[in-house]
């Protein structure tokens, strides 16, 4: 018998971790199969909070980000994931 495999971990990284990366991780966690994939998000220069417009937009589609807060991207966190995807904006 094969040992159970852990889900693949995807990290969505952005600068502030208050908008796009939070949404990307939330969507992957919502739509992905939990036994196969899980998503995290982090940023390099953290926002004070997840943008209220993002929280409201995700709430409208049934995803609650109200208790989320920005997370710092560290080398230790990056070393724990299988895939790191960067999200860039034109702001």
C-alpha positions in Angstrom: 0.0 0.0 0.0 1.3 3.5 -0.9 1.5 6.1 1.8 -1.0 8.9 1.4 0.3 11.8 -0.6 0.1 15.3 0.7 -1.6 17.9 -1.5 0.5 20.1 -3.7 0.9 23.6 -2.2 0.8 26.6 -4.4 1.9 30.0 -3.1 0.6 33.1 -4.9 2.9 36.0 -4.1 2.4 39.7 -4.7 3.8 42.9 -3.3 1.1 43.8 -0.7 -0.9 40.5 -0.3 -4.1 42.4 0.1 -5.8 41.9 -3.2 -4.9 39.7 -6.2 -2.8 37.1 -4.5 -5.5 36.7 -1.8 -8.2 36.2 -4.4 -6.1 33.8 -6.5 -5.4 31.6 -3.4 -9.1 31.7 -2.4 -10.3 30.7 -5.8 -7.8 27.8 -6.0 -8.9 26.6 -2.5 -12.5 26.9 -3.5 -12.3 25.2 -6.9 -9.4 22.7 -6.3 -9.7 19.3 -4.8 -8.4 19.6 -1.2 -6.7 16.2 -1.3 -4.7 17.3 -4.3 -4.0 21.0 -3.9 -4.0 23.8 -1.4 -3.2 27.5 -1.9 -1.5 30.1 0.2 -0.7 33.7 -0.5 2.0 36.1 0.7 3.6 39.5 0.0 6.9 41.3 0.2 5.6 44.7 1.5 2.4 44.0 3.3 -0.7 46.0 3.2 -2.4 46.9 6.5 -5.3 44.6 5.6 -7.0 42.8 2.8 -8.6 45.5 0.7 -12.3 45.9 1.7 -13.5 45.8 -1.9 -11.8 42.4 -2.3 -13.4 41.1 0.9 -16.8 42.3 -0.4 -16.4 41.0 -3.9 -15.4 37.6 -2.7 -18.2 37.5 -0.2 -20.6 38.1 -3.1 -19.5 34.8 -4.6 -19.6 32.9 -1.3 -15.9 33.1 -0.3 -15.2 34.7 3.1 -11.9 36.6 3.3 -13.1 38.7 6.3 -10.8 37.0 8.7 -7.7 37.0 6.4 -4.8 39.2 6.9 -1.7 39.8 4.7 1.2 37.3 5.2 4.8 38.1 4.8 6.7 36.1 2.1 9.7 34.5 3.7 12.3 32.1 2.4 11.0 29.6 4.9 7.5 29.8 3.5 8.7 29.7 -0.1 10.7 26.5 0.7 7.5 24.7 1.9 5.6 25.0 -1.4 5.6 23.1 -4.7 4.9 26.0 -6.9 5.3 29.8 -6.4 3.4 32.1 -8.7 4.1 35.8 -8.7 1.3 38.2 -9.4 2.3 41.6 -10.8 0.2 44.7 -11.1 0.5 48.0 -13.0 -0.4 50.1 -10.0 
